[in-house]
Amino acid sequence: MGADKLLPWFSRKTWSVTNGPNGIGSRRFSAGAKASDSGRLISTSEAPLIPNPIRKVLFTIRAHRVQALLMGGQACVLYGAAEFSRDTDLAILADSPNLARLQAALEELEAEVIAVPPFDAVHLHSGLAVHFRCRHPEAAGLRVDVMSKMRGVEAFPKLWERRSTLELPDGVLCDLLALPDLVQAKKTQRDKDWPMIRRLIEAHHFGHRDAANEAQIAFWLLELRTPSLLIESAARWPEIAGNARAARRLLEHALAGDESSLATALEDEERAERLADQIYWQPLKRKLEGLRMGR
């Protein structure tokens, strides 16, 4: 289920230091200020979390006015749920003008395609990622992966409308997937993504639960993956939990305080998402194999 269906109150707004009205959607926040999405401080002393090669890529992408949103591990770092990520993963608008701007940025970064598929809008629209390796001295060896379509994630124009924007200590601006969109994009068949989803949501939950608004509470009830926290949240906000049951039936166990049944239901939910992702990728994997074989 896409973020629009879960959180219809999303809107594109901008803040400098203070929290936005829901603390989940789009905002602009400065390093050293409290980031509404993550509920933690992103300070100048933490700048090494964003390595210089990644800063170079982000600066170049923005300088060429590319509509691109940081996602993947580096976005998780900035939202306070990870400590390190080597690569740069970007969601992009795959129309002709934006791809031309992206091509110019990649040329400045001396980036080359390192695997199939080739850099072509057809492959991006199909849901495949295109992989690049930068050769520019300031970003040498950095891998950049771009996608324009992901399973269960809204179309790029909506992602762009509700994006988050971070200003790094050196003034570099970085556009990220909004937190709910990042969570949705992480619902894959990969083992490493599910602990990350849990950390992303818990970071936001612990940072905002003492002054939470309805949008934040609904987000936690629809996405938290820790049985004890779901039960605690359902008990604290039973009316919102009751309203959210239609979108997430396992909340019935949370409202009943049945931790054992809730844990089983969460496992089933994860298993269903993993299977859906496997099914989604089956034709794409066949397409990739055909490209490798030159078909």
URJO-V955845 format. One line per field, one symbol per residue. psi: psi as a letter, one per 20 degrees, with the letter a starting at -180 (. if undefined). burial: # if it has 16 or more other ideal C-beta (glycine too) atoms within 10 Angstrom, else .. Layout:
BEGIN
psi=???
burial=???
END
This chain:
BEGIN
psi=prhhhhmijpqorpqggqqrhijgcqrpqqpirpphghkrporhijhihnqghhggggggghhjkpoqppabhhhhghjjjrhqphropppqplrgghhghgggghhhilpqpjrqrrophghghijqqppqpqiphikpippppqqipqpjqrqghhghhkrqpporhjipqppqpqghhggghimaiphihghggghghhggghiihilqrhgggggghiiqjoghhggghhhhmhghghhihhhnhiihhghiknhghggghhggggghggghhgggighhhhgghhhhij.
burial=..#..##..#....#...##.##########.#.######.#...#..###.#########..#.#################..#..#######...##.##..##.##.#....##.#...##..########.#..#..#######.#####.#.###.########..#.###############....##.##########.###..#..#############.######..#..##..#...#.######..#...##.##......##..#...#..#..##.......
END
